[in-house]
Amino acid sequence: MKKIRYFIDSIEKEEEEVVISGWAYADGEPKVKIEVLNVPDYKIETVERIDIFEKFDQQEEALETGFKIRIPETKKKFSIVFKVKDDTIVYKTSYKRFQRGDDVRKFRGLLGKIRSILHLLNPYNIIKVIKFIHYYGFSETFYKIKGKLRMSAFAPGIGYDEWFRDNCAKEVELEEQRNHKFEYKPKISIVVPTYNTKESFLVDMIESVVNQTYSNWELCIADGASSNKDTIRVLEDYEKKYENIKVKYLKKNYMISDNTNEALELATGEYIGLFDHDDLLTPDALFEVVSELNEDRSIDFMYSDEDKTDENESEYFDPNFKPDWSPDTLTSYNYITHFTVFSKKLLDQVGEFNSEFDGSQDYDLFLRLTEKAKNIHHISKILYHWRVHKNSTASGIGAKTYCMDAAKGALQAHLDRIGEEGTVKDGKYLGSYKVEYKIKGNPKVSIIIPNKDEVPTLKKCLNSIFRKTTYDNYEIIIVENNSTDKKTFEYYDEISKRDNVKVLRWKDEFNYSAINNFGVKEAEGEYIILLNNDVEIISRRWIEEMLMHAQRKQVGIVGVKLYYPDETVQHAGVILGIGSVAGHSHKYFHRDEMGFVGRLKITQNLSAVTAACLMVRKDVFNEVNGLDEKFKVAFNDVDFCMKVREKGYLVIFTPYVELYHYESKSRGAEDSPEKIERFNGEIKRFEDKWGLWIRDPYYNENLTLLREDFSLREKNEVHK
């Protein structure tokens, strides 16, 4: 018997009708027959569903699976019958009943929002809000809070706390870990500086180490002459009880860096783990670390995902699902933080904590360690709970603003060590930074713009370039392809009178890749900007902001931030795997929102960016033979980025270049048979070419590939 699969998306009133929308599909059947019972007069429209087509591996029968059923407005119950040859399903409902179910779903989501609002209204967060308003004003603060609320209810009806408790290691798994025999069993020395730590926090911290499922560890504590007798008593009790807990009682408080260095002197393990005195490890933290080391012993620096918890560990919130090693993200802010483990040999090579950078001493050490590390590894699991209380750094960067000055100093020292000429400035939000790299010389930049008719669109684009650009050494190459409007050629004649504008004519059929390759061959510049004709420049220093990165030898491509005309995000980088192949990061977020963990506001490494506006060195473009002309319309820019990354170059997204992109949000799916066939062919070509590369190292496997909003991976969601 063939099993029919179906889903009712909505039942809504439209004037005097009730409209039922959804889809139905059965393997191997050309179409599911749909009937409505208990309704005398109804109409059924077939709707193409690209999402269902992709869901069922591009089976031809899955394309026309959508439906809209229109029935006269009624309060009575009715039945929708789905039929194929060997199966029949009857779905009984009514408009009122469906709305009740929808109300329940909305209520569950609302409960998650209410919990989040209550959390945001605690005294510590109110202080943070006041400080944020002081630094950035009411508008920025509004979108900061809006973003927090957006991220707090990650999936319909579920908040992060519930998600974490569902997904963390359960007791059965923990017991299996305790009994597991590793071939390689290195000792991990966990170092902790303490000073007047609250008794309950200290006990919780130590117990979280004692309860590890991996047993070859030692806890090395240096106490900075605490005056709190309870702190000393707890330390003495645990030191007596466990041989692998070592405590050094210092004669005075040497402050955070030197106190931690004193704890490091106690360490005898092959690996060092950094741990704060009031935080918590998950019981499987060290097991996961050692599992990775057994897979690859060359790893000498690793970090995990983390979240936050309150004073009583009653709720988990603010998860930080991190990217894999991302050097430009690290120079934008300390995204690594906790839990971090590195080899003792690597530490000996770079030196211990530097008290000059107290307040951001971890950031300084991470910069030095990653400069020398041979294999940096990310564990995409929550292994660390950062406790939020009034004295913790986790309660907000505003709680310890001295951290920011120390961080900028550490970052400047990093640039000096690696020989990069740049200046460290404050970023777009507190605790983030911007490195302005020095532009070398005055190289020529060639801007390639394909165009077919659409004179008003092209004129708006060019006028914005002429009006906004502050960089003087550039040329514009318009690649005319198959225009028919006489006014287009009149405008070409007019615009070509400018010394730095020329028009080339492409005479073959439309092929986005080939057209751009043709333009680049005629370009005089050392640097190339690929630019759509339907964009408008917002940022005045747009060329300089891209050029400062493109000149760095390790960087291949620089992408930018694009907005729809309604001030929502159209592009903030590309995430591989969304929509089967790739989707745009944070699509439809407001331009002032922070995004997930501030990612809409920082320079970062990504797998790909759109060619609606990107910069690439011409020698890199030629090294990978330009855009692949087999990708005529779709995925050519993503494929181009993949080729550049394959050569070892980095792809960068900068939020400091902003443009409007007048691509219509309601453009919809490509729905003609020819376009669908071409689109599917390019999907298959991309998947065949890149295979496992489609896993995005700059995303996180705990986040969904069903949407572009960085929400949580859903329960039954399968990643490739």
C-alpha angles and dihedrals in degrees: 000000000000114000116226115218119201143158133197107218097184147343110206141163118247111181104301096345137082112223119202115196127187145099140262129194139171124188114253095006121115092219142348111240113229128201133172120219128203091025118100098201127030140147128212123203122193114228126195111235114198089178092059090042089058093040090061096045097264095298105175091228090058095065101075095041099114123098142186116200117195119198132167113270109275140164092206125102117256136184130229113207120205114196140182128161097279104020140053129184125188117203112196118198147125134215091254094048094049091050090053090053090047089050090054091052091048091047092054090051090047091054089056089051092048091052089051093048091051089051091049090051095060114119095255093055092046088057089049091051092051091051092046090052089051092054102034110016133238099297095056090044092052093054091043090057092042090054092049090053092046090053096042096069098047100176135016108292096354134093127201095259091059091043093053094048089050093049105037121101110281126216094265091055092043090053090051088052092052090055096044117115114214121202089216114043109176121181113247117207111207110202122203131175113206133192124171090329114185108259097237092047092049094049091048091049094050093043090053087060095042089053095055114131089220109072108195099090140111128205112219114193128182114191116205097220096286115205090201105099092202090060092053093044093053092048093049092048094052093042090057094045100049127043091203094057111088125185129191113197107209122210091228141006106271090183128250104304098044093041089055091047088055089054090049090058088066093054119109099164129111089235134041125216121195117220133173120229096241102038135089138234121212110244092249096049099106092038090058091047093051091044089060092047090053089054093048122008092187089076107112101166128035139165136186139211118269144189138193133254134190128249093275097039087239095134138024118214146151098047116199106210100185135204123244116265106328114171097188091049088054092053088052094054140330097278093161099064106133144049100020128168125176138168120271088228091059091049091050088053097054101029135240131291117315114224090204086079100044108158091038098035092129091053091052092048093048091051091052094044095049091049089064103027116116098200122023114190134189123207106207095210133098103253100152136056114202107207117226118213136136095275098043129101086226089070088075142299088258089066090068108022091167085075091072096058090048091049093052089050091050091048093049090050089052092053090049092051095051093044098246116145106221146124124234116226136172113277131225093283137025111286095022127102140203123214111207105201118207113254110231115222123324105286121185117255121205117206112204115201120178112206141181116182111302094120096176090053094048092044092054090050095048095043090054090052092050092045101043106032116105096174110093107198105073141112131204120220114192112197106207112207122185101322116170103182113103090214090062093061092044088056091048090055090049097047094044089068087078112095094230099045127081133169123220123193121227108196103183129083120292113287113154093201095048092046093054092044088053091052094048092053089061094044120114096196129103087218127049129207115196106205134179118228091230097067133095122207116237103170118073097209093044096133094045092049091056096038094055088063099036090058091061107101094226094052121088107171136018121201131187145212118272129193135198114234089262090065096254124129117268096171135008096156134307127278116206117229099028110124090009094294114023143333138186120269117247094355114189095013113136112262091243096053118108096224125211108340089343095299095142089063105045140074107247146159118261136175094243146351133202122268089223080098124356138137125220134170110253092231090055090047090053093042090064093037094249123265117351105251091207086075096069099172116351133052095002091122093046090048089049091053090048091053091050092049090048087061089057100260125133125240113217133198117202122192089196091082113066130181138169114241113202094202106136116249089209095051087113131194122326098260110176115102091241094050093046091050091049093045092050090048091055091048090053092045091052094047092046091049100046106023110163091015086078088081101098113227091193094056124056131245091228090066125081127262091196094078139023096233102090091246121155123287107259124242100258097027114132120207121202 
